[in-house]
Amino acid sequence: MVALVALFGTSYVGDRLMGKGVSSRVHRGIIPGAALLICGLSMLCLPWIGAPGLVVAVVSVGYGVGTVVFPLLNAAVSEICPKEQLAGTLGVFLAVMNSGGIVGPYLAGRIVDTTSSPAFGYALTFQILGAVTVVGAITALLTVNPPRDARRVMAARAALDLAPEGKV
């Protein structure tokens, strides 16, 4: 339910912001970066929450808010990438993005199996996930800028088009 509200809410807010002339950096960079930061911080703090109901609420909010990254980053890639390379680029991007579904359970199992207790292993797994997510969020907040990157891609393409045959 949280993911549903977050996805519709960010779409609504983003459309309104873009309609008012706000840069797509805000909608496709800052908003997903902030969502990742909330997600990562919620995972980091889980081991210190004692009440099971509160743990469920924090996980729900953290993961739910984190889901806004998927459509917004796809839109950012679509804004940056030249149309003739878009399908292949999105395919690679989605493959890399979804590789966590393959690697994550294996790594979580290894962490849980090598710790002193399953409870400690799961807590450590959530904290590692949270730390990696916070690093990714900060990186996104500082670097994701689709309009700038689209200009760079177009400039690089123009330079390649002007280069003599075989001299790239």
N, CA and C atoms as an extended XYZ file, in Angstrom:
504
Properties=species:S:1:pos:R:3:atomname:S:1:resname:S:1:resid:I:1 pbc="F F F"
N         0.817       -1.194        0.000 N   MET     1
C         0.000        0.000        0.000 CA  MET     1
C         0.866        1.266        0.000 C   MET     1
N         1.965        1.218        0.771 N   VAL     2
C         2.842        2.389        0.819 CA  VAL     2
C         3.457        2.644       -0.553 C   VAL     2
N         3.884        1.576       -1.217 N   ALA     3
C         4.479        1.729       -2.550 CA  ALA     3
C         3.470        2.320       -3.527 C   ALA     3
N         2.242        1.860       -3.464 N   LEU     4
C         1.201        2.368       -4.351 CA  LEU     4
C         0.993        3.875       -4.141 C   LEU     4
N         0.873        4.271       -2.889 N   VAL     5
C         0.693        5.694       -2.575 CA  VAL     5
C         1.930        6.486       -2.999 C   VAL     5
N         3.124        5.957       -2.723 N   ALA     6
C         4.363        6.656       -3.080 CA  ALA     6
C         4.492        6.810       -4.591 C   ALA     6
N         4.195        5.756       -5.333 N   LEU     7
C         4.305        5.829       -6.792 CA  LEU     7
C         3.322        6.838       -7.388 C   LEU     7
N         2.062        6.746       -6.974 N   PHE     8
C         1.078        7.702       -7.487 CA  PHE     8
C         1.378        9.117       -6.992 C   PHE     8
N         1.790        9.237       -5.744 N   GLY     9
C         2.079       10.550       -5.178 CA  GLY     9
C         3.249       11.237       -5.868 C   GLY     9
N         4.339       10.511       -6.100 N   THR    10
C         5.485       11.140       -6.764 CA  THR    10
C         5.172       11.446       -8.224 C   THR    10
N         4.365       10.612       -8.853 N   SER    11
C         3.964       10.912      -10.230 CA  SER    11
C         3.138       12.194      -10.285 C   SER    11
N         2.206       12.312       -9.374 N   TYR    12
C         1.350       13.505       -9.332 CA  TYR    12
C         2.187       14.753       -9.044 C   TYR    12
N         3.008       14.683       -8.008 N   VAL    13
C         3.831       15.836       -7.636 CA  VAL    13
C         4.818       16.166       -8.753 C   VAL    13
N         5.433       15.147       -9.316 N   GLY    14
C         6.398       15.367      -10.392 CA  GLY    14
C         5.778       16.007      -11.613 C   GLY    14
N         4.602       15.533      -12.000 N   ASP    15
C         3.899       16.137      -13.142 CA  ASP    15
C         3.579       17.605      -12.872 C   ASP    15
N         3.150       17.898      -11.663 N   ARG    16
C         2.844       19.292      -11.304 CA  ARG    16
C         4.112       20.146      -11.349 C   ARG    16
N         5.216       19.616      -10.806 N   LEU    17
C         6.472       20.366      -10.807 CA  LEU    17
C         6.973       20.608      -12.227 C   LEU    17
N         6.928       19.568      -13.054 N   MET    18
C         7.392       19.712      -14.436 CA  MET    18
C         6.504       20.699      -15.190 C   MET    18
N         5.209       20.703      -14.897 N   GLY    19
C         4.288       21.644      -15.523 CA  GLY    19
C         4.580       23.085      -15.134 C   GLY    19
N         5.164       23.264      -13.960 N   LYS    20
C         5.512       24.607      -13.496 CA  LYS    20
C         6.933       25.005      -13.902 C   LYS    20
N         7.582       24.144      -14.698 N   GLY    21
C         8.900       24.498      -15.205 CA  GLY    21
C        10.075       24.076      -14.342 C   GLY    21
N         9.824       23.277      -13.313 N   VAL    22
C        10.922       22.798      -12.481 CA  VAL    22
C        11.758       21.823      -13.301 C   VAL    22
N        13.061       21.881      -13.156 N   SER    23
C        13.975       21.029      -13.914 CA  SER    23
C        13.691       19.551      -13.666 C   SER    23
N        13.924       18.739      -14.677 N   SER    24
C        13.742       17.295      -14.494 CA  SER    24
C        14.782       16.731      -13.529 C   SER    24
N        15.832       17.490      -13.242 N   ARG    25
C        16.798       17.058      -12.221 CA  ARG    25
C        16.092       16.856      -10.887 C   ARG    25
N        15.143       17.719      -10.563 N   VAL    26
C        14.404       17.591       -9.309 CA  VAL    26
C        13.533       16.342       -9.354 C   VAL    26
N        12.756       16.201      -10.419 N   HIS    27
C        11.810       15.088      -10.507 CA  HIS    27
C        12.504       13.745      -10.736 C   HIS    27
N        13.562       13.727      -11.515 N   ARG    28
C        14.193       12.459      -11.886 CA  ARG    28
C        15.536       12.235      -11.202 C   ARG    28
N        15.938       13.145      -10.338 N   GLY    29
C        17.195       12.995       -9.624 CA  GLY    29
C        17.032       13.178       -8.124 C   GLY    29
N        16.495       14.319       -7.732 N   ILE    30
C        16.374       14.629       -6.308 CA  ILE    30
C        15.303       13.777       -5.633 C   ILE    30
N        14.133       13.658       -6.252 N   ILE    31
C        13.052       12.876       -5.627 CA  ILE    31
C        13.450       11.408       -5.460 C   ILE    31
N        13.974       10.724       -6.501 N   PRO    32
C        14.378        9.339       -6.263 CA  PRO    32
C        15.558        9.225       -5.296 C   PRO    32
N        16.468       10.204       -5.328 N   GLY    33
C        17.581       10.179       -4.385 CA  GLY    33
C        17.094       10.303       -2.946 C   GLY    33
N        16.149       11.203       -2.721 N   ALA    34
C        15.577       11.364       -1.383 CA  ALA    34
C        14.809       10.110       -0.958 C   ALA    34
N        14.094        9.500       -1.903 N   ALA    35
C        13.363        8.263       -1.589 CA  ALA    35
C        14.334        7.148       -1.201 C   ALA    35
N        15.448        7.041       -1.928 N   LEU    36
C        16.455        6.046       -1.576 CA  LEU    36
C        17.060        6.326       -0.210 C   LEU    36
N        17.258        7.580        0.103 N   LEU    37
C        17.807        7.946        1.403 CA  LEU    37
C        16.862        7.521        2.526 C   LEU    37
N        15.572        7.769        2.348 N   ILE    38
C        14.580        7.329        3.340 CA  ILE    38
C        14.608        5.814        3.469 C   ILE    38
N        14.652        5.125        2.342 N   CYS    39
C        14.691        3.664        2.346 CA  CYS    39
C        15.930        3.159        3.086 C   CYS    39
N        17.086        3.689        2.731 N   GLY    40
C        18.330        3.234        3.356 CA  GLY    40
C        18.375        3.511        4.844 C   GLY    40
N        17.961        4.700        5.244 N   LEU    41
C        17.966        5.036        6.670 CA  LEU    41
C        16.995        4.158        7.455 C   LEU    41
N        15.867        3.824        6.842 N   SER    42
C        14.919        2.954        7.541 CA  SER    42
C        15.503        1.557        7.738 C   SER    42
N        16.251        1.061        6.755 N   MET    43
C        16.871       -0.260        6.898 CA  MET    43
C        18.002       -0.230        7.934 C   MET    43
N        18.741        0.873        7.969 N   LEU    44
C        19.826        0.997        8.944 CA  LEU    44
C        19.315        0.980       10.382 C   LEU    44
N        18.159        1.578       10.621 N   CYS    45
C        17.681        1.700       11.995 CA  CYS    45
C        16.856        0.506       12.478 C   CYS    45
N        16.548       -0.437       11.617 N   LEU    46
C        15.689       -1.561       12.012 CA  LEU    46
C        16.168       -2.330       13.241 C   LEU    46
N        17.444       -2.663       13.363 N   PRO    47
C        17.856       -3.456       14.528 CA  PRO    47
C        17.634       -2.772       15.879 C   PRO    47
N        17.460       -1.466       15.893 N   TRP    48
C        17.273       -0.754       17.147 CA  TRP    48
C        15.811       -0.535       17.490 C   TRP    48
N        14.921       -1.037       16.673 N   ILE    49
C        13.488       -0.887       16.936 CA  ILE    49
C        13.023       -2.150       17.650 C   ILE    49
N        12.408       -1.965       18.812 N   GLY    50
C        12.020       -3.114       19.623 CA  GLY    50
C        10.626       -3.648       19.347 C   GLY    50
N         9.727       -2.813       18.936 N   ALA    51
C         8.329       -3.219       18.772 CA  ALA    51
C         8.114       -3.837       17.387 C   ALA    51
N         7.636       -5.083       17.314 N   PRO    52
C         7.436       -5.741       16.019 CA  PRO    52
C         6.526       -4.964       15.064 C   PRO    52
N         5.468       -4.359       15.575 N   GLY    53
C         4.566       -3.583       14.718 CA  GLY    53
C         5.267       -2.384       14.111 C   GLY    53
N         6.127       -1.753       14.890 N   LEU    54
C         6.876       -0.609       14.387 CA  LEU    54
C         7.900       -1.045       13.338 C   LEU    54
N         8.485       -2.227       13.526 N   VAL    55
C         9.421       -2.769       12.528 CA  VAL    55
C         8.697       -2.958       11.192 C   VAL    55
N         7.518       -3.529       11.243 N   VAL    56
C         6.729       -3.735       10.019 CA  VAL    56
C         6.417       -2.390        9.363 C   VAL    56
N         6.061       -1.411       10.153 N   ALA    57
C         5.744       -0.088        9.607 CA  ALA    57
C         6.982        0.545        8.969 C   ALA    57
N         8.135        0.454        9.618 N   VAL    58
C         9.364        1.054        9.089 CA  VAL    58
C         9.792        0.345        7.803 C   VAL    58
N         9.714       -0.979        7.781 N   VAL    59
C        10.063       -1.724        6.560 CA  VAL    59
C         9.090       -1.351        5.438 C   VAL    59
N         7.810       -1.270        5.751 N   SER    60
C         6.811       -0.931        4.733 CA  SER    60
C         7.055        0.454        4.158 C   SER    60
N         7.300        1.415        5.011 N   VAL    61
C         7.551        2.782        4.541 CA  VAL    61
C         8.872        2.838        3.771 C   VAL    61
N         9.915        2.225        4.327 N   GLY    62
C        11.217        2.258        3.665 CA  GLY    62
C        11.197        1.651        2.281 C   GLY    62
N        10.724        0.428        2.187 N   TYR    63
C        10.656       -0.225        0.874 CA  TYR    63
C         9.636        0.446       -0.035 C   TYR    63
N         8.500        0.818        0.537 N   GLY    64
C         7.451        1.450       -0.275 CA  GLY    64
C         7.907        2.744       -0.909 C   GLY    64
N         8.540        3.597       -0.127 N   VAL    65
C         9.044        4.864       -0.661 CA  VAL    65
C        10.182        4.597       -1.648 C   VAL    65
N        10.981        3.593       -1.376 N   GLY    66
C        12.094        3.262       -2.271 CA  GLY    66
C        11.670        2.832       -3.664 C   GLY    66
N        10.445        2.350       -3.809 N   THR    67
C        10.004        1.878       -5.126 CA  THR    67
C         9.850        2.992       -6.151 C   THR    67
N         9.773        4.245       -5.704 N   VAL    68
C         9.605        5.332       -6.667 CA  VAL    68
C        10.819        5.470       -7.580 C   VAL    68
N        11.913        4.863       -7.188 N   VAL    69
C        13.140        4.934       -7.988 CA  VAL    69
C        12.941        4.296       -9.361 C   VAL    69
N        12.232        3.202       -9.442 N   PHE    70
C        12.139        2.441      -10.686 CA  PHE    70
C        11.591        3.251      -11.860 C   PHE    70
N        10.392        3.796      -11.781 N   PRO    71
C         9.908        4.539      -12.951 CA  PRO    71
C        10.649        5.854      -13.176 C   PRO    71
N        11.077        6.512      -12.091 N   LEU    72
C        11.736        7.804      -12.263 CA  LEU    72
C        13.110        7.666      -12.904 C   LEU    72
N        13.866        6.642      -12.537 N   LEU    73
C        15.171        6.461      -13.167 CA  LEU    73
C        15.037        5.965      -14.600 C   LEU    73
N        14.007        5.184      -14.883 N   ASN    74
C        13.753        4.806      -16.283 CA  ASN    74
C        13.468        6.050      -17.116 C   ASN    74
N        12.702        6.973      -16.556 N   ALA    75
C        12.419        8.223      -17.267 CA  ALA    75
C        13.688        9.045      -17.449 C   ALA    75
N        14.563        9.033      -16.447 N   ALA    76
C        15.824        9.776      -16.564 CA  ALA    76
C        16.690        9.192      -17.673 C   ALA    76
N        16.777        7.864      -17.737 N   VAL    77
C        17.546        7.222      -18.804 CA  VAL    77
C        16.928        7.562      -20.160 C   VAL    77
N        15.609        7.561      -20.233 N   SER    78
C        14.929        7.894      -21.486 CA  SER    78
C        15.199        9.327      -21.916 C   SER    78
N        15.371       10.207      -20.963 N   GLU    79
C        15.662       11.604      -21.279 CA  GLU    79
C        17.098       11.773      -21.777 C   GLU    79
N        18.004       10.997      -21.253 N   ILE    80
C        19.432       11.133      -21.565 CA  ILE    80
C        19.798       10.439      -22.871 C   ILE    80
N        19.268        9.267      -23.078 N   CYS    81
C        19.715        8.387      -24.155 CA  CYS    81
C        19.138        8.782      -25.514 C   CYS    81
N        19.958        8.735      -26.562 N   PRO    82
C        19.428        8.958      -27.919 CA  PRO    82
C        18.377        7.904      -28.262 C   PRO    82
N        17.367        8.312      -28.993 N   LYS    83
C        16.225        7.430      -29.282 CA  LYS    83
C        16.626        6.097      -29.907 C   LYS    83
N        17.587        6.122      -30.829 N   GLU    84
C        17.968        4.873      -31.500 CA  GLU    84
C        18.720        3.904      -30.588 C   GLU    84
N        19.168        4.357      -29.431 N   GLN    85
C        19.857        3.484      -28.476 CA  GLN    85
C        19.037        3.237      -27.216 C   GLN    85
N        17.848        3.774      -27.166 N   LEU    86
C        17.048        3.726      -25.948 CA  LEU    86
C        16.664        2.308      -25.536 C   LEU    86
N        16.179        1.504      -26.458 N   ALA    87
C        15.724        0.153      -26.099 CA  ALA    87
C        16.866       -0.672      -25.519 C   ALA    87
N        18.013       -0.657      -26.171 N   GLY    88
C        19.158       -1.418      -25.671 CA  GLY    88
C        19.664       -0.894      -24.341 C   GLY    88
N        19.699        0.426      -24.211 N   THR    89
C        20.175        1.025      -22.967 CA  THR    89
C        19.241        0.705      -21.815 C   THR    89
N        17.936        0.837      -22.041 N   LEU    90
C        16.986        0.484      -20.987 CA  LEU    90
C        17.061       -1.002      -20.643 C   LEU    90
N        17.278       -1.849      -21.636 N   GLY    91
C        17.418       -3.281      -21.375 CA  GLY    91
C        18.596       -3.576      -20.467 C   GLY    91
N        19.734       -2.969      -20.746 N   VAL    92
C        20.924       -3.165      -19.903 CA  VAL    92
C        20.682       -2.568      -18.519 C   VAL    92
N        20.113       -1.368      -18.480 N   PHE    93
C        19.839       -0.705      -17.209 CA  PHE    93
C        18.912       -1.559      -16.334 C   PHE    93
N        17.835       -2.071      -16.920 N   LEU    94
C        16.898       -2.900      -16.154 CA  LEU    94
C        17.534       -4.216      -15.722 C   LEU    94
N        18.397       -4.787      -16.565 N   ALA    95
C        19.082       -6.026      -16.194 CA  ALA    95
C        19.994       -5.803      -14.991 C   ALA    95
N        20.759       -4.720      -15.034 N   VAL    96
C        21.644       -4.407      -13.908 CA  VAL    96
C        20.821       -4.111      -12.663 C   VAL    96
N        19.755       -3.333      -12.832 N   MET    97
C        18.913       -2.967      -11.704 CA  MET    97
C        18.265       -4.208      -11.069 C   MET    97
N        17.882       -5.166      -11.870 N   ASN    98
C        17.212       -6.356      -11.349 CA  ASN    98
C        18.171       -7.449      -10.907 C   ASN    98
N        19.452       -7.269      -11.120 N   SER    99
C        20.415       -8.289      -10.696 CA  SER    99
C        20.423       -8.455       -9.177 C   SER    99
N        19.960       -7.439       -8.478 N   GLY   100
C        19.852       -7.555       -7.024 CA  GLY   100
C        18.905       -8.665       -6.605 C   GLY   100
N        17.912       -8.946       -7.417 N   GLY   101
C        16.983      -10.031       -7.117 CA  GLY   101
C        17.628      -11.404       -7.203 C   GLY   101
N        18.751      -11.484       -7.908 N   ILE   102
C        19.492      -12.735       -8.010 CA  ILE   102
C        20.582      -12.786       -6.938 C   ILE   102
N        21.322      -11.702       -6.802 N   VAL   103
C        22.466      -11.663       -5.899 CA  VAL   103
C        22.038      -11.478       -4.445 C   VAL   103
N        21.023      -10.645       -4.213 N   GLY   104
C        20.599      -10.308       -2.858 CA  GLY   104
C        20.260      -11.499       -1.969 C   GLY   104
N        19.387      -12.399       -2.407 N   PRO   105
C        19.049      -13.538       -1.544 CA  PRO   105
C        20.268      -14.422       -1.222 C   PRO   105
N        21.146      -14.599       -2.199 N   TYR   106
C        22.351      -15.394       -1.946 CA  TYR   106
C        23.219      -14.720       -0.881 C   TYR   106
N        23.478      -13.428       -1.050 N   LEU   107
C        24.312      -12.715       -0.081 CA  LEU   107
C        23.656      -12.680        1.298 C   LEU   107
N        22.350      -12.455        1.333 N   ALA   108
C        21.645      -12.449        2.619 CA  ALA   108
C        21.766      -13.806        3.298 C   ALA   108
N        21.600      -14.874        2.536 N   GLY   109
C        21.748      -16.223        3.097 CA  GLY   109
C        23.145      -16.476        3.632 C   GLY   109
N        24.151      -16.027        2.891 N   ARG   110
C        25.543      -16.187        3.353 CA  ARG   110
C        25.784      -15.408        4.641 C   ARG   110
N        25.262      -14.199        4.715 N   ILE   111
C        25.442      -13.395        5.927 CA  ILE   111
C        24.748      -14.063        7.106 C   ILE   111
N        23.503      -14.484        6.924 N   VAL   112
C        22.748      -15.124        8.009 CA  VAL   112
C        23.436      -16.415        8.448 C   VAL   112
N        23.948      -17.196        7.491 N   ASP   113
C        24.590      -18.468        7.821 CA  ASP   113
C        25.920      -18.314        8.553 C   ASP   113
N        26.594      -17.192        8.359 N   THR   114
C        27.936      -17.042        8.944 CA  THR   114
C        27.952      -16.213       10.224 C   THR   114
N        26.799      -15.779       10.700 N   THR   115
C        26.759      -15.002       11.943 CA  THR   115
C        26.405      -15.905       13.116 C   THR   115
N        26.510      -15.337       14.308 N   SER   116
C        26.291      -16.123       15.524 CA  SER   116
C        24.846      -16.575       15.704 C   SER   116
N        23.906      -15.838       15.146 N   SER   117
C        22.499      -16.235       15.249 CA  SER   117
C        21.749      -15.705       14.032 C   SER   117
N        20.669      -16.388       13.654 N   PRO   118
C        19.885      -15.886       12.521 CA  PRO   118
C        19.361      -14.468       12.745 C   PRO   118
N        18.947      -14.155       13.968 N   ALA   119
C        18.425      -12.809       14.244 CA  ALA   119
C        19.503      -11.761       13.993 C   ALA   119
N        20.720      -12.026       14.467 N   PHE   120
C        21.815      -11.087       14.237 CA  PHE   120
C        22.144      -11.008       12.745 C   PHE   120
N        22.090      -12.143       12.063 N   GLY   121
C        22.382      -12.179       10.637 CA  GLY   121
C        21.393      -11.361        9.825 C   GLY   121
N        20.106      -11.487       10.151 N   TYR   122
C        19.099      -10.695        9.439 CA  TYR   122
C        19.257       -9.207        9.742 C   TYR   122
N        19.525       -8.886       11.012 N   ALA   123
C        19.732       -7.482       11.381 CA  ALA   123
C        20.925       -6.905       10.617 C   ALA   123
N        22.011       -7.662       10.564 N   LEU   124
C        23.205       -7.215        9.839 CA  LEU   124
C        22.916       -7.068        8.348 C   LEU   124
N        22.144       -7.997        7.799 N   THR   125
C        21.783       -7.924        6.378 CA  THR   125
C        21.010       -6.642        6.077 C   THR   125
N        20.035       -6.317        6.911 N   PHE   126
C        19.272       -5.085        6.711 CA  PHE   126
C        20.173       -3.858        6.838 C   PHE   126
N        21.109       -3.903        7.787 N   GLN   127
C        21.997       -2.752        7.955 CA  GLN   127
C        22.942       -2.589        6.767 C   GLN   127
N        23.449       -3.677        6.242 N   ILE   128
C        24.315       -3.586        5.057 CA  ILE   128
C        23.519       -3.046        3.873 C   ILE   128
N        22.310       -3.586        3.677 N   LEU   129
C        21.442       -3.068        2.617 CA  LEU   129
C        21.190       -1.574        2.811 C   LEU   129
N        20.918       -1.181        4.034 N   GLY   130
C        20.675        0.232        4.330 CA  GLY   130
C        21.888        1.095        4.040 C   GLY   130
N        23.067        0.632        4.427 N   ALA   131
C        24.289        1.408        4.203 CA  ALA   131
C        24.578        1.567        2.714 C   ALA   131
N        24.441        0.480        1.966 N   VAL   132
C        24.668        0.548        0.516 CA  VAL   132
C        23.646        1.477       -0.136 C   VAL   132
N        22.415        1.414        0.322 N   THR   133
C        21.359        2.269       -0.227 CA  THR   133
C        21.614        3.739        0.093 C   THR   133
N        22.074        4.033        1.296 N   VAL   134
C        22.389        5.421        1.659 CA  VAL   134
C        23.520        5.951        0.777 C   VAL   134
N        24.539        5.137        0.548 N   VAL   135
C        25.640        5.554       -0.334 CA  VAL   135
C        25.106        5.824       -1.750 C   VAL   135
N        24.264        4.931       -2.243 N   GLY   136
C        23.658        5.131       -3.559 CA  GLY   136
C        22.788        6.377       -3.605 C   GLY   136
N        22.048        6.632       -2.543 N   ALA   137
C        21.178        7.808       -2.485 CA  ALA   137
C        21.995        9.086       -2.519 C   ALA   137
N        23.041        9.140       -1.738 N   ILE   138
C        23.887       10.340       -1.718 CA  ILE   138
C        24.546       10.541       -3.082 C   ILE   138
N        24.993        9.447       -3.677 N   THR   139
C        25.584        9.531       -5.012 CA  THR   139
C        24.562       10.073       -6.009 C   THR   139
N        23.346        9.563       -5.951 N   ALA   140
C        22.287       10.028       -6.863 CA  ALA   140
C        21.975       11.500       -6.626 C   ALA   140
N        21.853       11.883       -5.378 N   LEU   141
C        21.535       13.279       -5.071 CA  LEU   141
C        22.606       14.234       -5.606 C   LEU   141
N        23.847       13.786       -5.585 N   LEU   142
C        24.945       14.650       -6.031 CA  LEU   142
C        25.202       14.600       -7.533 C   LEU   142
N        24.820       13.511       -8.187 N   THR   143
C        25.252       13.341       -9.583 CA  THR   143
C        24.147       13.260      -10.624 C   THR   143
N        22.952       12.800      -10.279 N   VAL   144
C        21.915       12.608      -11.294 CA  VAL   144
C        21.406       13.965      -11.770 C   VAL   144
N        21.602       14.212      -13.058 N   ASN   145
C        21.168       15.464      -13.670 CA  ASN   145
C        20.868       15.191      -15.145 C   ASN   145
N        19.677       14.684      -15.446 N   PRO   146
C        19.361       14.301      -16.824 CA  PRO   146
C        19.553       15.400      -17.866 C   PRO   146
N        19.133       16.646      -17.619 N   PRO   147
C        19.340       17.662      -18.668 CA  PRO   147
C        20.824       17.870      -18.993 C   PRO   147
N        21.657       17.936      -17.973 N   ARG   148
C        23.098       18.107      -18.188 CA  ARG   148
C        23.677       16.911      -18.939 C   ARG   148
N        23.307       15.720      -18.502 N   ASP   149
C        23.850       14.511      -19.125 CA  ASP   149
C        23.374       14.347      -20.559 C   ASP   149
N        22.131       14.741      -20.846 N   ALA   150
C        21.627       14.682      -22.223 CA  ALA   150
C        22.433       15.620      -23.114 C   ALA   150
N        22.746       16.814      -22.597 N   ARG   151
C        23.577       17.745      -23.374 CA  ARG   151
C        24.956       17.148      -23.648 C   ARG   151
N        25.532       16.485      -22.651 N   ARG   152
C        26.850       15.863      -22.824 CA  ARG   152
C        26.806       14.742      -23.867 C   ARG   152
N        25.764       13.941      -23.817 N   VAL   153
C        25.632       12.847      -24.792 CA  VAL   153
C        25.489       13.424      -26.193 C   VAL   153
N        24.662       14.445      -26.338 N   MET   154
C        24.472       15.055      -27.660 CA  MET   154
C        25.772       15.691      -28.164 C   MET   154
N        26.529       16.325      -27.280 N   ALA   155
C        27.806       16.929      -27.675 CA  ALA   155
C        28.798       15.847      -28.098 C   ALA   155
N        28.826       14.748      -27.387 N   ALA   156
C        29.726       13.645      -27.744 CA  ALA   156
C        29.327       13.037      -29.081 C   ALA   156
N        28.027       12.890      -29.304 N   ARG   157
C        27.554       12.362      -30.594 CA  ARG   157
C        27.911       13.316      -31.731 C   ARG   157
N        27.752       14.614      -31.494 N   ALA   158
C        28.080       15.604      -32.527 CA  ALA   158
C        29.575       15.561      -32.839 C   ALA   158
N        30.400       15.386      -31.808 N   ALA   159
C        31.850       15.302      -32.021 CA  ALA   159
C        32.197       14.066      -32.828 C   ALA   159
N        31.512       12.958      -32.576 N   LEU   160
C        31.763       11.725      -33.332 CA  LEU   160
C        31.310       11.881      -34.770 C   LEU   160
N        30.201       12.577      -34.974 N   ASP   161
C        29.701       12.789      -36.342 CA  ASP   161
C        30.644       13.674      -37.155 C   ASP   161
N        31.358       14.567      -36.477 N   LEU   162
C        32.286       15.471      -37.164 CA  LEU   162
C        33.675       14.861      -37.374 C   LEU   162
N        33.960       13.772      -36.669 N   ALA   163
C        35.291       13.166      -36.769 CA  ALA   163
C        35.453       12.483      -38.125 C   ALA   163
N        36.646       12.580      -38.716 N   PRO   164
C        36.890       11.874      -39.981 CA  PRO   164
C        36.740       10.359      -39.806 C   PRO   164
N        36.410        9.660      -40.883 N   GLU   165
C        36.220        8.209      -40.845 CA  GLU   165
C        37.436        7.528      -40.213 C   GLU   165
N        37.160        6.648      -39.263 N   GLY   166
C        38.217        5.851      -38.662 CA  GLY   166
C        39.132        6.616      -37.718 C   GLY   166
N        38.846        7.865      -37.412 N   LYS   167
C        39.733        8.672      -36.581 CA  LYS   167
C        39.113        8.970      -35.202 C   LYS   167
N        38.257        8.097      -34.717 N   VAL   168
C        37.603        8.353      -33.446 CA  VAL   168
C        38.419        7.801      -32.323 C   VAL   168
